[in-house]
C-alpha cells in the first residue's frame, strides 16, 4: 500500500521558503557625521551553529583569507511533528484539474517543522541591527504562500511562528581570542503534507439543473420551469466523422465546448431529487 511513489518536495520547499525570508538582510556602519561608511549584506547558509563556531575557532587569525567573516547567519531544520489541532477528516478529498484531466487529492496532513536561526556577530550593534529587521514581522507569526502541488497549482499559506529568542556570548580567554555573539531564534512552520495525486472522473459536473418558481415563498413554492444545461462537443472525439451526443460524454476537462440547453414546464407539484435523479 505504501509502495505508490510520489514526491511533491514539500519539505524541501518549506526549508527553502524559510531560508528565503532572511536572505536580504543588511547591516550598515556610519561615521560620526551619520554618513554611511559601509553597507553589507549578511550571508546566510544552511547548517548547524556548531559547524560555523568550529571554523571560527580553528581559523581565528584575522589575517587569513580562509577565515569566516562575521556577521553571518545559519539555519537548520530541527524537528518534524504532527499537529493534531489542525487535523481534518481522513477520508475527505478534493478534486481539481491540471488543464487536461481531473485529479483527486486527499486533504493534506498538518505537520509542524521546527527551525533554528542563528545570528553570529562580532559586534553587538551588528547583531541588534539584524534582530531588529526580523522581529517586527512576527506577531508572533508571518504567513508565506507556498505552491505545494505544481501539477495542479495548489497553494496554501504557511504560518511561520516565532517561538523563542535566546542570546549567548561565547567570549572566553584573553583579548586575542575571537569573540562571537550568538542570537538564536526558534521558529515553527505550520506546513502541510499531501499524499499521492490520482486521476478520477468522479465529481466532474456535466449537467446543471435550475428549477424556477413563480413565487418567492420557499415553503409553498412549486416549480414552474426547469432549465437544464449540458456540455456540447465542438470536436469529433470518437472519430466517427459525426459530432453528436456521443461526443458530448467524451469532452475532457479544460477543452473548449458549447452548451445544450433545454426548457421543461411543469405543474405537477413535484421536486427533482439530485441523489436519485428523478422527480419525487
N, C-alpha and C positions, 0 to 999 in steps of 0.2 A: 504493500500500500504506500510505503514511503519512498518507493523507487522512481516515482514520476519526477524527472529532473525539471527544475526551474530555478532561475537565479535572476532576481529583479535588482540586485545591487543596492538594496535599500540601506543596509548597514553602512556600506561604503559611501553612499550618498549622504547619509547623516553625518559621518565623520568629516567629509569634505565641506558640507554646509556649515558645520560648527567652526572649522578652521578658517573658512572664508569670512566669517564675521569679524575676525581680528587681523586680517591681512593688510589693512591700510591705516595703521596707527602710526602717528609721527610724534617725535619729541623735538622741541626747539630750545636752543640756548641763546640767551640775549645778553647784551652788554649793559654797562651802567646806564647808557642813554636809552635803553629799551629797544635798540636796533637788533634784529635777529642776526646772530652770528653763524648759526648752523641749523639746518633742518634735516633730520634723519628719520627715515622710515624704519620702524622696528621690525626686524626679521622674525618670522615665526616658522617653526618646524615641528613635525610630529615626532614625539619621543618622550621618554621619562625624564623628569628633572634630574635624577641622579646621574644620568649619562652626561648631561651638559656640565654639571658640577665637577664630575671626574675629569673632564677635559680641561676645565678652567684650572683645577688644582695641578694637573700634570704639566700644563703649559702656562705657568704663572709669570714667565718673563714677558714684560710688556713690549719688548723689542722684537720678539719672534713673530714672523709673519703667519705662522700656523695657529696662533692664539685665537680663541673665540672672543669676539668683541662683545661688549655689553653696552647698552641693554639688548636683551633678547627674550623672546617668548617661546614656550614649548607647550604642547598639549598632547593628551593621550586619552583613549577610551579606557575607563577603569572598571565598568560593570555593565551587566545586562540583567534586567529584572522585569518580570511580568507585572503589569499594572491592572489589578482586578477592579479598580474604581472606574475604569473606562471600558469595562467588558461589555460586549454586545452579544446577541443571540448567536449560538454556534452554527445554526442552520440557515441564518439569514444571508441572502446573496443579493447582488445587484447585477443588472445586465447593461451592457453598453455596446458600442460598435467601434471597430477600428477603421471604419470607412468602407469596408468590404463585407465583413462577416459579423454576426452577433457574437459577443463574448460574455461568458458568465464567470463572475468572480465572487467568492465568499467574502463576507465582511472581514476587514483586517483585524489582526490581533494586536492589542496595545502593549507596547514594551517601553520601559524607561531605560535610556542609555546614559550611564554616568560618564562625565568628562571632567578632567582636571586641567586647568590652565595655569601655567606657572610664568611669572614675570621675574626675570633675573636682571638686576641692575647694580651698577657700582655706586651710583649717586641716588640718594633718596628723592631728590627732586625729579629725576627721570622716572622713577617708579610711580610717584604721585601723579605725574602727567599722564602716564599710561592708564593708571587705575581710574582717574577722573574722566577719561574718554570712554570708559567701558560702563561704569556703574549707572549713569543716568538712564541707560536704555533698558535696564532690567528693574521692573517694578512689581513683582520680582521676576517677571518673565518677558521674553521677547519672541514674537512669532516669526517663523521663517516658512515661506511657501516652498514645498518640495514637489517635484514631479516624480511620484512614486512608480508609476507604470507608464513607461514611454509609449508602449504599443497602443494604449487606449487613452492616453492623455489624462490619467487620473492624478489629480493634485490635491494635496492636503496641507493645512497649516500645522507646523510642528512648534510647540511651545518649548523654548529653552529657558529653564528656570535656574536662577542663581540661588544656590543653597547655602553657601558658606564662603567666608573670606578669612584667611589667616596670613600672618606675617612672621617671617623669621629673618634673623641677621646672623649669618654663619661666620662672622669675623672672629677669628681667634689667632693668638700668637703675636708676633712683633709687627712693626709698622710696614715691613716689606711684604707681608702676607696679603694676597689678593682678597679683597672684600667682595661679597655678593649678597645683596639684599634680595629677598625672595618673597613675592606675594603669591599666594596660592588661592585660586578661585575654584570652587566646586560647582559644577552645573549638572542638571538633569535634562536630557532631551526626551520629550514625550512623543515618541515616534510610533509608527505602525508597521507591521509586517504582513505582507499579503502572501496568499498561497498561489497555487497554480491557476493559470487562466485557461479556460476551456471554451471550445466552440459550442454554440447552442442556437436553437431556433425557438425555444420557449420564450414567451413574453414579447415576441415581435408583434406589434399592433398591425393587423392587416384589415381591420374593419372598425369603423366608428359609427355608432348609432346615437342619434339625438331624438328624443321624444319631445314634441311641442304641445303645449296646453293652451286652452282658451281662457284660463283664469289663473290668478296668482295664488289662490288658496291651495296650498300643497296637500293638505289633509284630504280634501274632497275633489281635487282636480283629476280629471280623466283625460287621457291622451286624445288628441285630435289628429296629429300627423306625426309620422316617423320619417326622419331624414337619415339615409344610410349612405356612407361613403366608403369605397374600397379602392385600392390602387389599380391603375390601368397600365398595362405594359405598353411601352413605346418601341420595344425591340422584339425580335423573334428569338426567344431564349431556347426553344426546343428544336430550332432549325427545321420546321416543317413548312416553311415559306408562307405561313399564315400567322398573323398576330391576333390572338383571341383570348378568351378567358383562361385557357390552359397556360398561357404565358404569364397571366397575372399572378399565379401562385409561385412563379419562379423568379420574381423580381428580387434581386439581392439587396441587402441594406446599403444605403448610400448611393444607389443608382438613381437615375432620373426616371420619373414615372408620371402618369397623368392620374385622373380620377374618374371612377364610375360613380354616378350619383343616382339615387333612387328615392322617390317620394311615395309614401303609403298613407292613406287616410283611414281612420278608424272611428267607430262609435260603439265599440264592444265593451268598454269599461275595463279592459284588461291592461296588464302591465308586462313589459318584457323582462325576463329573468336572464341576466348575463351568464350566471354559472350554468344554468340548464339550457340556455339559448332557445327558449320557447316562450310563448305568451301564456301567462297564467292569470 
